[in-house]
Structure formats: C-alpha cells, structure tokens
C-alpha cells in the first residue's frame, strides 16, 4: 500500500469568496483548532445553518474558530465538545437524540445544550442514542428501546439524563451500550447477537439496566468499543476479547457469532481498539494498524473487496482510527495525517468525488487532533488553522465563505 504526500491546499483567493456574517459567543474564540466536515448534510448534520439540500464541496472560512476537543457523528447528527466543556449538537433529532429537549425534527446549525457543569471526558453515539461522561457520571439521551440507555423508560429521553456514577468510559453500539467502571464492564440494551455477553443464566434477550458482563479473564479491562452488533474489550496487558455478530469476521474469531466474550488469538500487545458497522480496527503498541471484518466498500483499505475473518496488517503506522457505525474508515497516522478508505456515496471521505475507495488515500489534511464519523458524514478537528472544509454529496466544487452559527 503506497502512502502519498500532499502539500497544503491553496488558500482561495478573495475574488472567489461570497461573504456571510459569522456569529459566535466571544467566549468561544480560540485560534488553536479548526473543524473539517465532509459528507451528507440533508438533515443539517454538518451544522452549516444551511437548510437547502445543496451538497457540494465548500471551504468555510472564519478567523476565530472554536477550540474543540471531541467530535462525534451519529446516524445523521453531530456533537462537538469544546475545551471549556460546552457541548453542541446539530442534525436529525429522531427520538430527541440531539438533547435539545425539543420536538423539532432537525436543526441545521450547532446549538449549545444545557448539561451539568464539569469535565466532559468521553462521548459516544449510536444511530439514535448518545451517552457522555461528566466527572465520572454517565448521562444519556435518545431512544430507550431494548434498554440501550439503561434507563427504565418506554419513551425517548430528550435531554441528557443521569444513568450511573463512577463510570470512566462509554461506547454506544447500534442497539446497545457498554461502560467501564474501575476495570469492570457493564452493558445494557439488545443482546440478540450476544453483543453484551450476558451470563448464560441471564434469560432475557435485552438488558434493560446496566448489567455486569461475562469476560473469561481476571485482568482489568482498560478499553471498550461497540460496533453495530459486536463488542470489543481490551485488557491492561493488551489482550483482545470480542463477542456478538461475526458473520463478516469483525470479531476476528472463526465462528459465525459468539454470545460470550472470547479471546482473540493475536500475538502482539494491542494499544487501542475500534469497532464499526461490521468491521474492526486495532492499533498495536508499536502503532501498527490491523483490521478485520466486512470490506464490501473497501473500508479495510486493502485494495480489494474481500472480507477478512482475522486481523490483517494494513501497512500504516497509526495513532487513532474512526469507524463508528460507518462503512468508511478514517486513520490518523503517526505524523498526524488523515487517510481514508471505504464507502463514499455521499462523499464522507472528503476527496472531491463520490466513488468508493479501496485503498487508504491521503486527504492532504494534517495535524489531526480528533475524528468522528456518522453513517454518511465525517468530522475532523485539526490544530492551528482557521479554515473549515465541508465536502458534500456532489463532486462539483465552489469556494466561498459561509457562516457557522454556534447558537
């Protein structure tokens, strides 16, 4: 797999710009990060305050962008979290997942949410639910079906609501949620494919409240990752365990499905784990990237469309991966360059076209700090810049200045 290099994109000339007013809270000003977005925007998931479904490649310029630490993409919505622990959302509001406590169907610009004060240390989303951790307290919002929020409710939760204390990590899957508390894993939601790994004596298909899961090891767990219907956990020693749906090999186990966590036989200690729709990525302690599972759109970046039932070496040195509930993959390499591969029908890869990509391709984006991806869009935070890039559904290009209103 060839790695390519690219010089930074040429800045658009002033004659190409169409000016709009930028409105922002003065407290929001920072010159240390920039937000890049790509992909579908039909529900406002890019937060451009643009209610017209005109998907095109656009460079959005602002001299005072917000300083961001987290970005998260859901099915057709987005969350961003600032360094001063404010959280904003935009996009489709099915089941009240935006947390705005409003029945509006969708919003097309980032809106600040009212949440308890404190340090937001983790945020994760499924298609219709989202969870975050503030000062080790877990909060959730959105669809409560199958018990995926661990809240005994038959109706959707439309604002972030407290779920549990003493939680350090959370990961949301398609229909389930997993949390980590002092090295012990608990889960809630659908267990139809064994993705929660409930004790065999547990008779219900769904876990309506957070329930301790079965893992055949006495080691403490340090990381968790939920795919659509499968789950990964990583021990302190670097051992990987997987459970759930495995038809495409996303659990890296040679069985179709596994309803209990099973150790993945992998000889190299693992540092980080990531779970997508039906594929998986891991980064070793030497920063080597391995992937497995579904490859129907080229999301494994192996220059073919063949699924991989076991973890295979990709050939990139990586420090982070983003494949959250999506069929495309984003890689932050050790030199902090952004590489992408996979499904691209709505241009979430941000390459200026709408063709699927089977091999990891350098986007020209450097200094990547954080990434998030939804089902058809992507979000990237980069360091030291003032320009926002938004890539839309069509491959025509027009350069202009557009306001982003963080209301």
ABEGO torsion letter per residue (X at the ends): XBBBBBBBBBBBBAAABBBBBBBBBAAABBAABBBBBBEBAAAGAAGAGBABBBBBBBBBBBABBBBBABBBBBAABBBBBBAAGBBBBBEBABGGAAGAGBABABBABBBBBBBBBEBBABBBBBAABBBBBBGGBBBBBEBABGGAAGBBBABBBABBBBABBGBABBBBBAABBBBBBGGBBBBBEBAAAGAAGBBAABABABBABBBBBBBBBABBBABBBBBAABBBBBBAAGBBBBBEBAAAGAAGBBBABBABBBBBBBABBBABBBBBAABBBBBBAAGBBBBBEBAAAGAAGAGBABBBABBBBAGBBBABBBABGBABBBBBBAAGBBBBBEBAAAGAAGAGBABBBABBBBAGBBGBABBBBBAABBBBBBBGBABBBBBBABABBBBBBBBBBBX
